[in-house]
Amino acid sequence: MASSIPVMSGREIVSKFEKLGWRFVRQKGSHMILVKTGEMVTLSVPDHREVAKGTLRKLIRIAGITVDDFLNA
């Protein structure tokens, strides 16, 4: 059973990904860019007060983790 995705701010999302080994490298406009050593992909997190659930779900999928892994970070 997939966990329900909460509504989170962009900065809260970045904080969670940082606990999972991603690091903030730069901000371009309203998007914060995260990278992880050994990963080919970058994550582009919108710096919004509320990030759409679908956007967060896609970021989690791109990062190659489960929703539960993300929420437990």
N, C-alpha and C positions, 0 to 999 in steps of 0.2 A: 504494500500500500504506500503510495507516494504521500509525503507530508504536504500539508498546506503551506503555500508560500506566503509569508507575511509581507505587508507593505513596509518597505524600508527606504531610507534616504540613500543617496549615492555614497555619502561618506561612511554610513554604517556598512554598506556592502563592501567598500574598499577595505575597511577594518577587518571584516570577516575573511576576505581573500588574503590579506596580509598574514593572518594567523595560519593560513594554509600554504604559506611559502611564496605567495606572489608579492611583488613589490611595486610601489608607485614610482614611475619614472618621469612623467611629465603631465601637464594639463594643456590641452589644446581647446580653446573656447570653453564650452561647458562639459567637456569630456575628460575624464581622468584615465590615463593609460597605465595599465599594469602589465608587467612581464614576469616570467618565472624561468629560472635557469633550467635548460633541458626541454623547454616547451617551444614549439614553433609558433604558437598562436600568441596574440596579445589580447588583452581584455580592454574594452573601451566602455567605461562606466559613466553614465550621465551624472553630472553633479546637480541633481534635482532633489527637492525636498521629499518627493515621493516618486520612486521609480516603478514603472508599470510591472506587474507580476510577470507578464510574458517576456519582458526584457530581462528581468532577473533570471527567469527559467532558462533563457537562451544563453546568458552568461555562464550559468552553472554547467550547462551542456557543453559549451565551448571549452570550459576549463577541464572537462573530463571527469567530473565528480558527480556524486548524487546529491539530491536536495537534502537528504539527511546529513551527509558529510558536511555540507555547507552550514546547515543550521546548528550542528553540534560544535562547530569551530569556535 
